């Protein structure tokens, strides 16, 4: 087994990798402490756009995880950066939570209810049929169509799942026959933003997550190292049957501590 001594930045998925709901996995605290002890850095990288950076800060602190805003990067933040760069001044109809709206507005994104330039879909735990109907109308009208992430489900306690952004987009596809441009994992945008910010080389970054089609694929797309943990959505049988492969596979982050 190769060690992880060359890794300087650990990009960590949260749901299914660090915790499920409020249950922190065994070994997480020791894993994070070892990264800090080696003068390396971790950033929590999440596709979950239903919560803001502040929401995650508060949750992680409540779970006794040592974190600052600099350690958290969400697909909502990445979307805000993308919109402010590529579509500055354009108006957005949002199918998303109030938290995501606040995240976008922090990047001066203009959220409107009628006649938008852009339709944006997030993981909306405040979803209504009215939002869906309006989104379909604007998409049919030819508006720019974006979405935060491709995840079909979000894991919750008890081994259960609820529909995520990708499932909402599939529902809209069935009505409009149109697909959005995604910004979150598995697209490389989030990792590339952090790679540039931290001024690191590809082989100095490790993406750790429990999903092949988002976490591992995003690492592969960004040409950084990848690690699948089997503590969440993906089983070893799923992995063996998949064409998407990781550089490392562990049962959980606990098994990685001695390799850092």
N, C-alpha and C positions, 0 to 999 in steps of 0.2 A: 504493500500500500504506500503510495506516495504521500509525503507530508504536505502541509499547507504553509510552510515557512515563508514562501515567496509572496503569499497573499498579503496585501496591505489594506484592502478594503473589502469587507464582507457585506454584501447586499442581502438583506433578510426579508423574505416574505413573512407575513404575520399569521393570518388565519391558517391553521393546519401545520404551521412550521414552528412558531413560538408558543402559540396557545390555541385553544378552542373556547370561544366566548371568554369567560373569566378564569379558565383553568390553564395555568402556565405549565408547560411540559417539564418533566423531570430533566434536570441538567442544564436548563436554560440559563440560570443565574451564573453557574460556574463557567459555562461557555462564554457568556458576555464578559465576565470578569477576566477570563484568560486572554481574550482579544485586547482588552484595555491594558492588561499587565505586559503584553508584548508590544505596547505602543502602536497598536493598529486601530483601525476604525471600523465601526459598523453603522450602517444606515438601514432603517426599516423602509422597505420599498413595497408599497401596497397598491394593488389594482382597485381596492375597495373605495369607490368614489362617493359612497353614501355618507362618509364622515370626513371632517376637515383635519388639517394638520394639528390644530389645537385639540380637537376631539381625541386624536390618537395620543397626543402628548399627555392629556389628562388620564386616558385609560392606562397607558403604559406606566405612568407614575403611580396610579392606583394599584397596579399589579407589582409595584416595588421594583420596576425595571429602570435602571439608570439611563436617562434620556433627556435630550434637549431638542429644540426645534430643528437644530442642525442635523439631527439623527433621523429625521422623518421626511419622506418624500412620497407623495400620493399621485395617483393618476389624475386627480383633479388639479393639482398644482402643475403637472406636466401639460395638461390641456390648457390651463390658463396661460402658461408661457407660450404654447403653440399658437393660441388665438391672438395674443398680443403681438406676436411676431409676424404671423402669416395673414391675419385678418383684422388688423388694427382698425378700430372704429366700426366694425361690422356688428350688427345686432344678432342676438341669439335667443331662440326659443328653447328652453331647457326642460327636458324630462329628467328631473333629478331632485335631490333633497334640498332643503333650505341650507344645509351645511355646504353642499357643493356649490350652490348659488353664491354663498359668501366667499368661498374659496376663489371662484372665478372673478367676482367683483373686486377682489384684492388685486387682481391683475388688470383692472379697468375694463373688464368685459361687460358690455351693455346687455342686460337681460330684458327681453320684452315678451309681451303676451300675444301680440298680433303683428303680422307682416314682417317676420324676421328675415335676415339674410342667411341665417344658419340654423339648422336643427341639431341639437346636441342631446344625446342619450347617455345617461349615467346609470349607476346602480341605484334605482329609485325605490326606497322603502316607504315612500309616500305616494306611490303610483295611483293614479285614478284613470278611469276610462276616458274622461274628458281630455286628459293630457295625451293619451294615445291617439285619440281621434284627431286632435289638432296637429300632432306630429305627422300623422299620415297625410293629412291635407297639404301641409307645407312641403313634405317630401315629394308628393305627387305634383306639386306646383314647380318642382325643380330646384328647391332651395339646397344649398350646400348641406351635406349630411355627415355628421361626425359622431363618434361615440368614444367613451373613455376606455372601455376594456371588453375583451371577448369572453370573460368567464361566464359559463352557463349557470353555475351554482355557487353559493357561498356556504361553507360549512358552519354548522352551529352545534351546540352541545347535544350529546345523545346519539352521535353518529348520523344526524339528519342534515339535510341541505334545503336551502331556499333558492328560488330563481334569482340570478344575478343579471348584469347588464346584457350579456350575450343572449340570454333567453328572451329578454325584452326586445332586443334587435331582431331575433328570429320571428317573434310575433309580428313585428312591423314589416319584416320581409314578406311574410305570408299575405299581407294586405297590399304592399306597394311593389314587391319584387325588386327592391333596391337595398343595397348593403352600404353601411357607412365606412368611412375611414376611421380606423381605431388608432389611438395614441398610446394607450397603456400596453403592458405585456400581452402578447409576445412581440409586439413591435420593438425595435431597439431604441426608440427615442428616449425613454426614461434613463436607461443605462448610459447612453451616449452623453446625455446632459451631465450626469454625475461624473463620468469619465473625464470630461473636459473640465468640470469644476474642480475636481481633485487632482488633476494633472497626472494621471496614472496611465500605465501601459496595460494592454489587454490582459496579459498573464499575471497582473498584480491585483485583479478584481475577481471575486468569486460570488456568483449569484446562487443563493440557497433557497429552495422552495419545495413545495409538495405537489406541484402540478407540472406535468410535462408540457402541455399545450400553451401554457403561459410563462411560468418561471423559467423552465429549462430552455424552451424554444426562444425566449427573449435573449437569454445569455448566448445561445448559439448564433442568433441573428446579429448580436452586437460583438461577436468574436471574443467574448470573455469566458472564463472558466465557469463551469456549472456543477451544482451538487443537488441531487434529488434526495429528499428525506421522506421516509415512508410513514410519517406520523399523521398525514392528512389524507388527501383525496386519492393518491396513487398507491396501488398495491404493487408488490413485486411481480405478480402475474401481469398486471397492466403494463409494467415497464418492459418485461420480457417480450410482450406482444407488440410493443410500439416501435415505430421507426425513429422516434425522437430519443436520443441518447445523451446521458450526462457524463461528465468527466469523473464524477464520484457518485456513489449511492450509499446512504447510511440509513439505519433505522430511525435515527433522530440526531439532533445537533449534539446530544450528549456524547455520541460516539466519535465526535470530531475534536474534542477538547485536547487530547494528547498529541494531536497532529499539527496544532497551530504553532 
